[in-house]
């Protein structure tokens, strides 16, 4: 698989959980290695497709970016 595939797997997992999830919950949900999840998160973050909150791995919360039109 390539990084785009990892990003798609991570995005779909986050999209299913509308409130987002912790990094540890994401790791439990997807069947990817730590490197693969990190690569997917990096791809999605670079494309502004996800929000990342928290200051540490234990505190990290990830969610899908929602486009808002006013």
PDB file of N, H, CA, C and O in Angstrom:
ATOM      1  N   UNK A   1       0.846  -1.192   0.000  1.00  0.00           N
ATOM      2  CA  UNK A   1       0.000   0.000   0.000  1.00  0.00           C
ATOM      3  C   UNK A   1       0.881   1.241   0.000  1.00  0.00           C
ATOM      4  O   UNK A   1       2.066   1.185   0.327  1.00  0.00           O
ATOM      5  N   UNK A   2       0.276   2.355  -0.373  1.00  0.00           N
ATOM      6  H   UNK A   2      -0.687   2.401  -0.639  1.00  0.00           H
ATOM      7  CA  UNK A   2       1.019   3.610  -0.349  1.00  0.00           C
ATOM      8  C   UNK A   2       0.405   4.557   0.675  1.00  0.00           C
ATOM      9  O   UNK A   2      -0.626   4.247   1.273  1.00  0.00           O
ATOM     10  N   UNK A   3       1.034   5.705   0.877  1.00  0.00           N
ATOM     11  H   UNK A   3       1.871   5.957   0.392  1.00  0.00           H
ATOM     12  CA  UNK A   3       0.607   6.641   1.912  1.00  0.00           C
ATOM     13  C   UNK A   3      -0.814   7.132   1.667  1.00  0.00           C
ATOM     14  O   UNK A   3      -1.568   7.325   2.620  1.00  0.00           O
ATOM     15  N   UNK A   4      -1.192   7.337   0.415  1.00  0.00           N
ATOM     16  H   UNK A   4      -0.579   7.181  -0.360  1.00  0.00           H
ATOM     17  CA  UNK A   4      -2.557   7.762   0.113  1.00  0.00           C
ATOM     18  C   UNK A   4      -3.587   6.744   0.574  1.00  0.00           C
ATOM     19  O   UNK A   4      -4.669   7.109   1.035  1.00  0.00           O
ATOM     20  N   UNK A   5      -3.252   5.477   0.450  1.00  0.00           N
ATOM     21  H   UNK A   5      -2.373   5.181   0.076  1.00  0.00           H
ATOM     22  CA  UNK A   5      -4.137   4.413   0.928  1.00  0.00           C
ATOM     23  C   UNK A   5      -4.262   4.466   2.447  1.00  0.00           C
ATOM     24  O   UNK A   5      -5.360   4.334   2.987  1.00  0.00           O
ATOM     25  N   UNK A   6      -3.138   4.660   3.134  1.00  0.00           N
ATOM     26  H   UNK A   6      -2.246   4.767   2.695  1.00  0.00           H
ATOM     27  CA  UNK A   6      -3.176   4.782   4.599  1.00  0.00           C
ATOM     28  C   UNK A   6      -4.033   5.972   5.007  1.00  0.00           C
ATOM     29  O   UNK A   6      -4.823   5.883   5.948  1.00  0.00           O
ATOM     30  N   UNK A   7      -3.875   7.089   4.295  1.00  0.00           N
ATOM     31  H   UNK A   7      -3.233   7.161   3.531  1.00  0.00           H
ATOM     32  CA  UNK A   7      -4.664   8.288   4.590  1.00  0.00           C
ATOM     33  C   UNK A   7      -6.156   7.999   4.421  1.00  0.00           C
ATOM     34  O   UNK A   7      -6.967   8.440   5.235  1.00  0.00           O
ATOM     35  N   UNK A   8      -6.516   7.274   3.388  1.00  0.00           N
ATOM     36  H   UNK A   8      -5.858   6.916   2.726  1.00  0.00           H
ATOM     37  CA  UNK A   8      -7.921   6.934   3.168  1.00  0.00           C
ATOM     38  C   UNK A   8      -8.485   6.072   4.281  1.00  0.00           C
ATOM     39  O   UNK A   8      -9.614   6.288   4.721  1.00  0.00           O
ATOM     40  N   UNK A   9      -7.719   5.106   4.738  1.00  0.00           N
ATOM     41  H   UNK A   9      -6.802   4.931   4.381  1.00  0.00           H
ATOM     42  CA  UNK A   9      -8.160   4.235   5.834  1.00  0.00           C
ATOM     43  C   UNK A   9      -8.355   5.052   7.108  1.00  0.00           C
ATOM     44  O   UNK A   9      -9.364   4.904   7.796  1.00  0.00           O
ATOM     45  N   UNK A  10      -7.390   5.912   7.419  1.00  0.00           N
ATOM     46  H   UNK A  10      -6.569   6.032   6.860  1.00  0.00           H
ATOM     47  CA  UNK A  10      -7.471   6.754   8.616  1.00  0.00           C
ATOM     48  C   UNK A  10      -8.662   7.704   8.502  1.00  0.00           C
ATOM     49  O   UNK A  10      -9.419   7.858   9.460  1.00  0.00           O
ATOM     50  N   UNK A  11      -8.839   8.340   7.346  1.00  0.00           N
ATOM     51  H   UNK A  11      -8.224   8.214   6.567  1.00  0.00           H
ATOM     52  CA  UNK A  11      -9.942   9.295   7.173  1.00  0.00           C
ATOM     53  C   UNK A  11     -11.291   8.620   7.358  1.00  0.00           C
ATOM     54  O   UNK A  11     -12.164   9.153   8.043  1.00  0.00           O
ATOM     55  N   UNK A  12     -11.467   7.447   6.752  1.00  0.00           N
ATOM     56  H   UNK A  12     -10.757   7.014   6.196  1.00  0.00           H
ATOM     57  CA  UNK A  12     -12.740   6.731   6.884  1.00  0.00           C
ATOM     58  C   UNK A  12     -13.020   6.359   8.343  1.00  0.00           C
ATOM     59  O   UNK A  12     -14.157   6.464   8.803  1.00  0.00           O
ATOM     60  N   UNK A  13     -12.001   5.930   9.061  1.00  0.00           N
ATOM     61  H   UNK A  13     -11.078   5.844   8.688  1.00  0.00           H
ATOM     62  CA  UNK A  13     -12.178   5.587  10.472  1.00  0.00           C
ATOM     63  C   UNK A  13     -12.594   6.815  11.273  1.00  0.00           C
ATOM     64  O   UNK A  13     -13.480   6.729  12.123  1.00  0.00           O
ATOM     65  N   UNK A  14     -11.963   7.953  11.011  1.00  0.00           N
ATOM     66  H   UNK A  14     -11.243   8.023  10.321  1.00  0.00           H
ATOM     67  CA  UNK A  14     -12.317   9.187  11.717  1.00  0.00           C
ATOM     68  C   UNK A  14     -13.695   9.693  11.301  1.00  0.00           C
ATOM     69  O   UNK A  14     -14.438  10.217  12.131  1.00  0.00           O
ATOM     70  N   UNK A  15     -14.033   9.542  10.046  1.00  0.00           N
ATOM     71  H   UNK A  15     -13.429   9.117   9.373  1.00  0.00           H
ATOM     72  CA  UNK A  15     -15.328  10.017   9.549  1.00  0.00           C
ATOM     73  C   UNK A  15     -16.481   9.241  10.175  1.00  0.00           C
ATOM     74  O   UNK A  15     -17.564   9.794  10.366  1.00  0.00           O
ATOM     75  N   UNK A  16     -16.267   7.983  10.492  1.00  0.00           N
ATOM     76  H   UNK A  16     -15.387   7.533  10.337  1.00  0.00           H
ATOM     77  CA  UNK A  16     -17.309   7.171  11.139  1.00  0.00           C
ATOM     78  C   UNK A  16     -17.598   7.672  12.553  1.00  0.00           C
ATOM     79  O   UNK A  16     -18.710   7.513  13.057  1.00  0.00           O
ATOM     80  N   UNK A  17     -16.618   8.264  13.176  1.00  0.00           N
ATOM     81  H   UNK A  17     -15.715   8.393  12.767  1.00  0.00           H
ATOM     82  CA  UNK A  17     -16.764   8.794  14.538  1.00  0.00           C
ATOM     83  C   UNK A  17     -16.856  10.310  14.442  1.00  0.00           C
ATOM     84  O   UNK A  17     -15.838  10.998  14.511  1.00  0.00           O
ATOM     85  N   UNK A  18     -18.042  10.826  14.287  1.00  0.00           N
ATOM     86  H   UNK A  18     -18.869  10.267  14.230  1.00  0.00           H
ATOM     87  CA  UNK A  18     -18.238  12.264  14.035  1.00  0.00           C
ATOM     88  C   UNK A  18     -17.645  13.153  15.128  1.00  0.00           C
ATOM     89  O   UNK A  18     -17.292  14.302  14.860  1.00  0.00           O
ATOM     90  N   UNK A  19     -17.534  12.644  16.343  1.00  0.00           N
ATOM     91  H   UNK A  19     -17.821  11.711  16.560  1.00  0.00           H
ATOM     92  CA  UNK A  19     -16.968  13.428  17.434  1.00  0.00           C
ATOM     93  C   UNK A  19     -15.450  13.316  17.487  1.00  0.00           C
ATOM     94  O   UNK A  19     -14.812  13.934  18.340  1.00  0.00           O
ATOM     95  N   UNK A  20     -14.868  12.534  16.584  1.00  0.00           N
ATOM     96  H   UNK A  20     -15.386  12.032  15.892  1.00  0.00           H
ATOM     97  CA  UNK A  20     -13.425  12.325  16.597  1.00  0.00           C
ATOM     98  C   UNK A  20     -13.040  11.253  17.590  1.00  0.00           C
ATOM     99  O   UNK A  20     -13.894  10.639  18.230  1.00  0.00           O
ATOM    100  N   UNK A  21     -11.732  11.036  17.710  1.00  0.00           N
ATOM    101  H   UNK A  21     -11.039  11.535  17.190  1.00  0.00           H
ATOM    102  CA  UNK A  21     -11.253  10.005  18.632  1.00  0.00           C
ATOM    103  C   UNK A  21      -9.808  10.265  19.014  1.00  0.00           C
ATOM    104  O   UNK A  21      -9.107  11.058  18.385  1.00  0.00           O
ATOM    105  N   UNK A  22      -9.391   9.588  20.041  1.00  0.00           N
ATOM    106  H   UNK A  22      -9.960   8.944  20.552  1.00  0.00           H
ATOM    107  CA  UNK A  22      -8.003   9.694  20.477  1.00  0.00           C
ATOM    108  C   UNK A  22      -7.117   8.894  19.528  1.00  0.00           C
ATOM    109  O   UNK A  22      -7.593   8.052  18.766  1.00  0.00           O
ATOM    110  N   UNK A  23      -5.837   9.172  19.590  1.00  0.00           N
ATOM    111  H   UNK A  23      -5.449   9.856  20.208  1.00  0.00           H
ATOM    112  CA  UNK A  23      -4.882   8.431  18.771  1.00  0.00           C
ATOM    113  C   UNK A  23      -4.913   6.949  19.128  1.00  0.00           C
ATOM    114  O   UNK A  23      -4.865   6.096  18.242  1.00  0.00           O
ATOM    115  N   UNK A  24      -4.994   6.640  20.411  1.00  0.00           N
ATOM    116  H   UNK A  24      -5.033   7.332  21.131  1.00  0.00           H
ATOM    117  CA  UNK A  24      -5.011   5.231  20.816  1.00  0.00           C
ATOM    118  C   UNK A  24      -6.268   4.524  20.311  1.00  0.00           C
ATOM    119  O   UNK A  24      -6.200   3.359  19.917  1.00  0.00           O
ATOM    120  N   UNK A  25      -7.416   5.210  20.317  1.00  0.00           N
ATOM    121  H   UNK A  25      -7.472   6.155  20.637  1.00  0.00           H
ATOM    122  CA  UNK A  25      -8.644   4.611  19.792  1.00  0.00           C
ATOM    123  C   UNK A  25      -8.533   4.399  18.285  1.00  0.00           C
ATOM    124  O   UNK A  25      -8.985   3.379  17.765  1.00  0.00           O
ATOM    125  N   UNK A  26      -7.932   5.361  17.583  1.00  0.00           N
ATOM    126  H   UNK A  26      -7.565   6.189  18.005  1.00  0.00           H
ATOM    127  CA  UNK A  26      -7.731   5.216  16.147  1.00  0.00           C
ATOM    128  C   UNK A  26      -6.831   4.027  15.844  1.00  0.00           C
ATOM    129  O   UNK A  26      -7.116   3.239  14.942  1.00  0.00           O
ATOM    130  N   UNK A  27      -5.746   3.897  16.597  1.00  0.00           N
ATOM    131  H   UNK A  27      -5.514   4.537  17.330  1.00  0.00           H
ATOM    132  CA  UNK A  27      -4.819   2.780  16.397  1.00  0.00           C
ATOM    133  C   UNK A  27      -5.531   1.448  16.619  1.00  0.00           C
ATOM    134  O   UNK A  27      -5.252   0.474  15.920  1.00  0.00           O
ATOM    135  N   UNK A  28      -6.440   1.398  17.576  1.00  0.00           N
ATOM    136  H   UNK A  28      -6.667   2.189  18.144  1.00  0.00           H
ATOM    137  CA  UNK A  28      -7.190   0.161  17.839  1.00  0.00           C
ATOM    138  C   UNK A  28      -8.190  -0.145  16.733  1.00  0.00           C
ATOM    139  O   UNK A  28      -8.470  -1.310  16.448  1.00  0.00           O
ATOM    140  N   UNK A  29      -8.728   0.900  16.110  1.00  0.00           N
ATOM    141  H   UNK A  29      -8.501   1.846  16.342  1.00  0.00           H
ATOM    142  CA  UNK A  29      -9.777   0.723  15.108  1.00  0.00           C
ATOM    143  C   UNK A  29      -9.239   0.279  13.750  1.00  0.00           C
ATOM    144  O   UNK A  29      -9.875  -0.523  13.065  1.00  0.00           O
ATOM    145  N   UNK A  30      -8.086   0.789  13.361  1.00  0.00           N
ATOM    146  H   UNK A  30      -7.570   1.440  13.917  1.00  0.00           H
ATOM    147  CA  UNK A  30      -7.540   0.460  12.036  1.00  0.00           C
ATOM    148  C   UNK A  30      -6.485  -0.631  12.168  1.00  0.00           C
ATOM    149  O   UNK A  30      -5.847  -0.761  13.213  1.00  0.00           O
ATOM    150  N   UNK A  31      -6.309  -1.389  11.143  1.00  0.00           N
ATOM    151  H   UNK A  31      -6.828  -1.283  10.295  1.00  0.00           H
ATOM    152  CA  UNK A  31      -5.336  -2.475  11.157  1.00  0.00           C
ATOM    153  C   UNK A  31      -4.073  -2.029  10.424  1.00  0.00           C
ATOM    154  O   UNK A  31      -3.697  -2.587   9.393  1.00  0.00           O
ATOM    155  N   UNK A  32      -3.425  -0.999  10.995  1.00  0.00           N
ATOM    156  H   UNK A  32      -3.730  -0.546  11.833  1.00  0.00           H
ATOM    157  CA  UNK A  32      -2.211  -0.435  10.400  1.00  0.00           C
ATOM    158  C   UNK A  32      -1.132  -0.326  11.467  1.00  0.00           C
ATOM    159  O   UNK A  32      -1.421  -0.283  12.663  1.00  0.00           O
ATOM    160  N   UNK A  33       0.100  -0.282  11.020  1.00  0.00           N
ATOM    161  H   UNK A  33       0.335  -0.316  10.048  1.00  0.00           H
ATOM    162  CA  UNK A  33       1.216  -0.088  11.946  1.00  0.00           C
ATOM    163  C   UNK A  33       1.260   1.371  12.405  1.00  0.00           C
ATOM    164  O   UNK A  33       0.583   2.229  11.839  1.00  0.00           O
ATOM    165  N   UNK A  34       2.053   1.638  13.420  1.00  0.00           N
ATOM    166  H   UNK A  34       2.604   0.941  13.880  1.00  0.00           H
ATOM    167  CA  UNK A  34       2.226   3.004  13.909  1.00  0.00           C
ATOM    168  C   UNK A  34       2.730   3.908  12.795  1.00  0.00           C
ATOM    169  O   UNK A  34       2.245   5.029  12.644  1.00  0.00           O
ATOM    170  N   UNK A  35       3.701   3.437  12.009  1.00  0.00           N
ATOM    171  H   UNK A  35       4.095   2.526  12.131  1.00  0.00           H
ATOM    172  CA  UNK A  35       4.223   4.222  10.894  1.00  0.00           C
ATOM    173  C   UNK A  35       3.128   4.533   9.883  1.00  0.00           C
ATOM    174  O   UNK A  35       3.021   5.668   9.418  1.00  0.00           O
ATOM    175  N   UNK A  36       2.316   3.543   9.540  1.00  0.00           N
ATOM    176  H   UNK A  36       2.403   2.622   9.919  1.00  0.00           H
ATOM    177  CA  UNK A  36       1.271   3.728   8.541  1.00  0.00           C
ATOM    178  C   UNK A  36       0.211   4.725   9.003  1.00  0.00           C
ATOM    179  O   UNK A  36      -0.248   5.554   8.218  1.00  0.00           O
ATOM    180  N   UNK A  37      -0.176   4.646  10.274  1.00  0.00           N
ATOM    181  H   UNK A  37       0.197   3.972  10.912  1.00  0.00           H
ATOM    182  CA  UNK A  37      -1.135   5.609  10.820  1.00  0.00           C
ATOM    183  C   UNK A  37      -0.521   7.009  10.831  1.00  0.00           C
ATOM    184  O   UNK A  37      -1.181   7.974  10.447  1.00  0.00           O
ATOM    185  N   UNK A  38       0.713   7.126  11.260  1.00  0.00           N
ATOM    186  H   UNK A  38       1.249   6.342  11.572  1.00  0.00           H
ATOM    187  CA  UNK A  38       1.384   8.431  11.292  1.00  0.00           C
ATOM    188  C   UNK A  38       1.503   9.023   9.887  1.00  0.00           C
ATOM    189  O   UNK A  38       1.295  10.222   9.701  1.00  0.00           O
ATOM    190  N   UNK A  39       1.835   8.196   8.906  1.00  0.00           N
ATOM    191  H   UNK A  39       2.004   7.222   9.057  1.00  0.00           H
ATOM    192  CA  UNK A  39       1.938   8.668   7.524  1.00  0.00           C
ATOM    193  C   UNK A  39       0.578   9.142   7.027  1.00  0.00           C
ATOM    194  O   UNK A  39       0.483  10.180   6.371  1.00  0.00           O
ATOM    195  N   UNK A  40      -0.466   8.394   7.332  1.00  0.00           N
ATOM    196  H   UNK A  40      -0.390   7.551   7.864  1.00  0.00           H
ATOM    197  CA  UNK A  40      -1.819   8.790   6.932  1.00  0.00           C
ATOM    198  C   UNK A  40      -2.255  10.081   7.588  1.00  0.00           C
ATOM    199  O   UNK A  40      -2.845  10.942   6.936  1.00  0.00           O
ATOM    200  N   UNK A  41      -1.970  10.226   8.884  1.00  0.00           N
ATOM    201  H   UNK A  41      -1.491   9.526   9.414  1.00  0.00           H
ATOM    202  CA  UNK A  41      -2.301  11.454   9.604  1.00  0.00           C
ATOM    203  C   UNK A  41      -1.543  12.633   8.999  1.00  0.00           C
ATOM    204  O   UNK A  41      -2.120  13.703   8.805  1.00  0.00           O
ATOM    205  N   UNK A  42      -0.276  12.450   8.704  1.00  0.00           N
ATOM    206  H   UNK A  42       0.192  11.581   8.861  1.00  0.00           H
ATOM    207  CA  UNK A  42       0.517  13.520   8.104  1.00  0.00           C
ATOM    208  C   UNK A  42      -0.040  13.965   6.771  1.00  0.00           C
ATOM    209  O   UNK A  42      -0.132  15.163   6.503  1.00  0.00           O
ATOM    210  N   UNK A  43      -0.416  13.006   5.924  1.00  0.00           N
ATOM    211  H   UNK A  43      -0.341  12.033   6.142  1.00  0.00           H
ATOM    212  CA  UNK A  43      -1.002  13.312   4.616  1.00  0.00           C
ATOM    213  C   UNK A  43      -2.284  14.137   4.799  1.00  0.00           C
ATOM    214  O   UNK A  43      -2.470  15.172   4.159  1.00  0.00           O
ATOM    215  N   UNK A  44      -3.164  13.651   5.689  1.00  0.00           N
ATOM    216  H   UNK A  44      -3.013  12.810   6.209  1.00  0.00           H
ATOM    217  CA  UNK A  44      -4.442  14.321   5.903  1.00  0.00           C
ATOM    218  C   UNK A  44      -4.266  15.703   6.522  1.00  0.00           C
ATOM    219  O   UNK A  44      -4.993  16.636   6.181  1.00  0.00           O
ATOM    220  N   UNK A  45      -3.310  15.836   7.425  1.00  0.00           N
ATOM    221  H   UNK A  45      -2.720  15.079   7.703  1.00  0.00           H
ATOM    222  CA  UNK A  45      -3.056  17.141   8.042  1.00  0.00           C
ATOM    223  C   UNK A  45      -2.538  18.129   7.009  1.00  0.00           C
ATOM    224  O   UNK A  45      -2.939  19.292   7.005  1.00  0.00           O
ATOM    225  N   UNK A  46      -1.662  17.678   6.147  1.00  0.00           N
ATOM    226  H   UNK A  46      -1.336  16.733   6.150  1.00  0.00           H
ATOM    227  CA  UNK A  46      -1.108  18.542   5.098  1.00  0.00           C
ATOM    228  C   UNK A  46      -2.191  19.022   4.144  1.00  0.00           C
ATOM    229  O   UNK A  46      -2.119  20.134   3.622  1.00  0.00           O
ATOM    230  N   UNK A  47      -3.195  18.182   3.919  1.00  0.00           N
ATOM    231  H   UNK A  47      -3.253  17.279   4.343  1.00  0.00           H
ATOM    232  CA  UNK A  47      -4.303  18.515   3.024  1.00  0.00           C
ATOM    233  C   UNK A  47      -5.457  19.216   3.756  1.00  0.00           C
ATOM    234  O   UNK A  47      -6.504  19.476   3.163  1.00  0.00           O
ATOM    235  N   UNK A  48      -5.257  19.524   5.060  1.00  0.00           N
ATOM    236  H   UNK A  48      -4.407  19.312   5.542  1.00  0.00           H
ATOM    237  CA  UNK A  48      -6.291  20.164   5.891  1.00  0.00           C
ATOM    238  C   UNK A  48      -7.587  19.356   5.931  1.00  0.00           C
ATOM    239  O   UNK A  48      -8.679  19.923   5.942  1.00  0.00           O
ATOM    240  N   UNK A  49      -7.461  18.045   5.951  1.00  0.00           N
ATOM    241  H   UNK A  49      -6.574  17.584   5.941  1.00  0.00           H
ATOM    242  CA  UNK A  49      -8.621  17.166   5.977  1.00  0.00           C
ATOM    243  C   UNK A  49      -9.000  16.731   7.390  1.00  0.00           C
ATOM    244  O   UNK A  49     -10.099  16.224   7.612  1.00  0.00           O
ATOM    245  N   UNK A  50      -8.084  16.932   8.353  1.00  0.00           N
ATOM    246  H   UNK A  50      -7.191  17.345   8.173  1.00  0.00           H
ATOM    247  CA  UNK A  50      -8.369  16.548   9.731  1.00  0.00           C
ATOM    248  C   UNK A  50      -7.927  17.660  10.678  1.00  0.00           C
ATOM    249  O   UNK A  50      -7.089  18.498  10.345  1.00  0.00           O
ATOM    250  N   UNK A  51      -8.522  17.635  11.870  1.00  0.00           N
ATOM    251  H   UNK A  51      -9.203  16.955  12.140  1.00  0.00           H
ATOM    252  CA  UNK A  51      -8.113  18.516  12.962  1.00  0.00           C
ATOM    253  C   UNK A  51      -7.348  17.676  13.967  1.00  0.00           C
ATOM    254  O   UNK A  51      -7.722  16.539  14.258  1.00  0.00           O
ATOM    255  N   UNK A  52      -6.286  18.240  14.489  1.00  0.00           N
ATOM    256  H   UNK A  52      -5.982  19.163  14.252  1.00  0.00           H
ATOM    257  CA  UNK A  52      -5.496  17.566  15.519  1.00  0.00           C
ATOM    258  C   UNK A  52      -5.435  18.499  16.718  1.00  0.00           C
ATOM    259  O   UNK A  52      -4.991  19.641  16.603  1.00  0.00           O
ATOM    260  N   UNK A  53      -5.884  18.009  17.869  1.00  0.00           N
ATOM    261  H   UNK A  53      -6.245  17.081  17.962  1.00  0.00           H
ATOM    262  CA  UNK A  53      -5.857  18.795  19.098  1.00  0.00           C
ATOM    263  C   UNK A  53      -5.078  18.028  20.154  1.00  0.00           C
ATOM    264  O   UNK A  53      -5.034  16.798  20.128  1.00  0.00           O
ATOM    265  N   UNK A  54      -4.472  18.738  21.067  1.00  0.00           N
ATOM    266  H   UNK A  54      -4.507  19.738  21.089  1.00  0.00           H
ATOM    267  CA  UNK A  54      -3.717  18.123  22.151  1.00  0.00           C
ATOM    268  C   UNK A  54      -2.242  18.402  22.019  1.00  0.00           C
ATOM    269  O   UNK A  54      -1.741  18.724  20.942  1.00  0.00           O
ATOM    270  N   UNK A  55      -1.560  18.272  23.134  1.00  0.00           N
ATOM    271  H   UNK A  55      -1.968  18.010  24.009  1.00  0.00           H
ATOM    272  CA  UNK A  55      -0.142  18.604  23.188  1.00  0.00           C
ATOM    273  C   UNK A  55       0.787  17.403  23.294  1.00  0.00           C
ATOM    274  O   UNK A  55       2.008  17.559  23.290  1.00  0.00           O
ATOM    275  N   UNK A  56       0.225  16.225  23.388  1.00  0.00           N
ATOM    276  H   UNK A  56      -0.767  16.098  23.391  1.00  0.00           H
ATOM    277  CA  UNK A  56       1.056  15.033  23.522  1.00  0.00           C
ATOM    278  C   UNK A  56       0.338  13.846  22.892  1.00  0.00           C
ATOM    279  O   UNK A  56      -0.847  13.919  22.565  1.00  0.00           O
ATOM    280  N   UNK A  57       1.067  12.766  22.732  1.00  0.00           N
ATOM    281  H   UNK A  57       2.029  12.706  22.997  1.00  0.00           H
ATOM    282  CA  UNK A  57       0.466  11.557  22.158  1.00  0.00           C
ATOM    283  C   UNK A  57      -0.691  11.060  23.016  1.00  0.00           C
ATOM    284  O   UNK A  57      -1.700  10.594  22.487  1.00  0.00           O
ATOM    285  N   UNK A  58      -0.553  11.155  24.333  1.00  0.00           N
ATOM    286  H   UNK A  58       0.267  11.534  24.763  1.00  0.00           H
ATOM    287  CA  UNK A  58      -1.595  10.683  25.243  1.00  0.00           C
ATOM    288  C   UNK A  58      -2.816  11.585  25.217  1.00  0.00           C
ATOM    289  O   UNK A  58      -3.922  11.140  25.523  1.00  0.00           O
ATOM    290  N   UNK A  59      -2.627  12.857  24.853  1.00  0.00           N
ATOM    291  H   UNK A  59      -1.728  13.219  24.605  1.00  0.00           H
ATOM    292  CA  UNK A  59      -3.688  13.854  24.889  1.00  0.00           C
ATOM    293  C   UNK A  59      -4.266  14.139  23.498  1.00  0.00           C
ATOM    294  O   UNK A  59      -5.211  14.920  23.379  1.00  0.00           O
ATOM    295  N   UNK A  60      -3.719  13.524  22.449  1.00  0.00           N
ATOM    296  H   UNK A  60      -2.951  12.890  22.546  1.00  0.00           H
ATOM    297  CA  UNK A  60      -4.095  13.848  21.078  1.00  0.00           C
ATOM    298  C   UNK A  60      -5.521  13.415  20.762  1.00  0.00           C
ATOM    299  O   UNK A  60      -5.937  12.305  21.094  1.00  0.00           O
ATOM    300  N   UNK A  61      -6.264  14.315  20.115  1.00  0.00           N
ATOM    301  H   UNK A  61      -5.926  15.217  19.846  1.00  0.00           H
ATOM    302  CA  UNK A  61      -7.625  14.039  19.660  1.00  0.00           C
ATOM    303  C   UNK A  61      -7.701  14.406  18.184  1.00  0.00           C
ATOM    304  O   UNK A  61      -7.310  15.506  17.793  1.00  0.00           O
ATOM    305  N   UNK A  62      -8.201  13.488  17.365  1.00  0.00           N
ATOM    306  H   UNK A  62      -8.518  12.595  17.682  1.00  0.00           H
ATOM    307  CA  UNK A  62      -8.257  13.675  15.922  1.00  0.00           C
ATOM    308  C   UNK A  62      -9.706  13.674  15.458  1.00  0.00           C
ATOM    309  O   UNK A  62     -10.534  12.926  15.977  1.00  0.00           O
ATOM    310  N   UNK A  63     -10.002  14.519  14.479  1.00  0.00           N
ATOM    311  H   UNK A  63      -9.329  15.127  14.058  1.00  0.00           H
ATOM    312  CA  UNK A  63     -11.345  14.526  13.904  1.00  0.00           C
ATOM    313  C   UNK A  63     -11.268  15.006  12.460  1.00  0.00           C
ATOM    314  O   UNK A  63     -10.302  15.653  12.055  1.00  0.00           O
ATOM    315  N   UNK A  64     -12.293  14.680  11.700  1.00  0.00           N
ATOM    316  H   UNK A  64     -13.078  14.154  12.030  1.00  0.00           H
ATOM    317  CA  UNK A  64     -12.377  15.074  10.299  1.00  0.00           C
ATOM    318  C   UNK A  64     -12.752  16.542  10.222  1.00  0.00           C
ATOM    319  O   UNK A  64     -13.649  16.994  10.934  1.00  0.00           O
ATOM    320  N   UNK A  65     -12.083  17.277   9.377  1.00  0.00           N
ATOM    321  H   UNK A  65     -11.354  16.910   8.799  1.00  0.00           H
ATOM    322  CA  UNK A  65     -12.434  18.683   9.143  1.00  0.00           C
ATOM    323  C   UNK A  65     -13.792  18.745   8.472  1.00  0.00           C
ATOM    324  O   UNK A  65     -14.047  18.022   7.509  1.00  0.00           O
ATOM    325  N   UNK A  66     -14.643  19.586   8.964  1.00  0.00           N
ATOM    326  H   UNK A  66     -14.435  20.174   9.746  1.00  0.00           H
ATOM    327  CA  UNK A  66     -15.958  19.773   8.372  1.00  0.00           C
ATOM    328  C   UNK A  66     -15.982  21.123   7.666  1.00  0.00           C
ATOM    329  O   UNK A  66     -15.699  22.157   8.272  1.00  0.00           O
ATOM    330  N   UNK A  67     -16.317  21.104   6.404  1.00  0.00           N
ATOM    331  H   UNK A  67     -16.547  20.264   5.912  1.00  0.00           H
ATOM    332  CA  UNK A  67     -16.419  22.368   5.673  1.00  0.00           C
ATOM    333  C   UNK A  67     -17.685  23.074   6.119  1.00  0.00           C
ATOM    334  O   UNK A  67     -18.752  22.470   6.226  1.00  0.00           O
ATOM    335  N   UNK A  68     -17.546  24.362   6.376  1.00  0.00           N
ATOM    336  H   UNK A  68     -16.679  24.854   6.289  1.00  0.00           H
ATOM    337  CA  UNK A  68     -18.693  25.157   6.818  1.00  0.00           C
ATOM    338  C   UNK A  68     -18.870  26.326   5.852  1.00  0.00           C
ATOM    339  O   UNK A  68     -17.916  27.017   5.497  1.00  0.00           O
ATOM    340  N   UNK A  69     -20.088  26.519   5.450  1.00  0.00           N
ATOM    341  H   UNK A  69     -20.863  25.957   5.738  1.00  0.00           H
ATOM    342  CA  UNK A  69     -20.418  27.632   4.562  1.00  0.00           C
ATOM    343  C   UNK A  69     -21.419  28.523   5.276  1.00  0.00           C
ATOM    344  O   UNK A  69     -22.448  28.058   5.765  1.00  0.00           O
ATOM    345  N   UNK A  70     -21.106  29.794   5.327  1.00  0.00           N
ATOM    346  H   UNK A  70     -20.270  30.172   4.929  1.00  0.00           H
ATOM    347  CA  UNK A  70     -21.981  30.739   6.041  1.00  0.00           C
ATOM    348  C   UNK A  70     -22.675  31.643   5.068  1.00  0.00           C
ATOM    349  O   UNK A  70     -23.452  32.506   5.475  1.00  0.00           O
TER     350      UNK A  70
END
